Amino acid sequence: YQPQLDLRGRQIVGVEALLRWRRANGSYIAPGEFIPIAEQSTLIITLSQWLINQICRQILIWDHIKLPPLRVAFNVAARHFRHAQILATLHESVGRYAIDPARLCIELTEDALLDDAAHARTILEEIKRIGLSISIDDFGAGYSSLSHLRSYPIDELKIDQRFIAELTTDPGSRAIAASVIAIGNTFGLRVVAEGVETAVQLAILSEHDCGIVQGYHLANPMSANALADWIRYRQEGPA
């Protein structure tokens, strides 16, 4: 889980759930290796179902130990999003653990919305009825369309981290990031910048009024227990 910081209030408002595959020897397989393989089969649907259930279970555990109520973002592959089972999975997991669905934010790439716009809109509307928020991941890197922001029930834009990495070296990337922030703010959407690794990047994003940031400059991804300790440390300060 990687924390997300609200730049305006300087508060931790959420986390992104990230998948890591651990080998028997303790080393990790990067998601860039195992996710594409899973996407070639129905395994990606099984994996997504497990992820959603695990997140809901973890939210309940955090609530029991009195952690502040965090929003948890998670990515769903295009193949699972287009599958009818996605809605049943969300209903079942939210109901099983009796959590507030507003605590969940589903992240989708623009590619997931392109093949069948009418079908995508129907699924998004059903997801909104369940109570989740919806984020467009890697916004600006694909076939970005402002019409998506009008016709789909979107709550959040997530700037592609390639633009964040080049904020200080490429004027074009900085202009794109600034434009995404301005568009999101104009439409009343949350804007999240991921991959923030330096204080200079953070300052530029703050200057452009970006709402939320995440990245190694703030905190590494960490286990659920480590996250709870990290948040308590931030709240209480060093002993």
Disulfide bonds with the S-S distance in Angstrom:
none
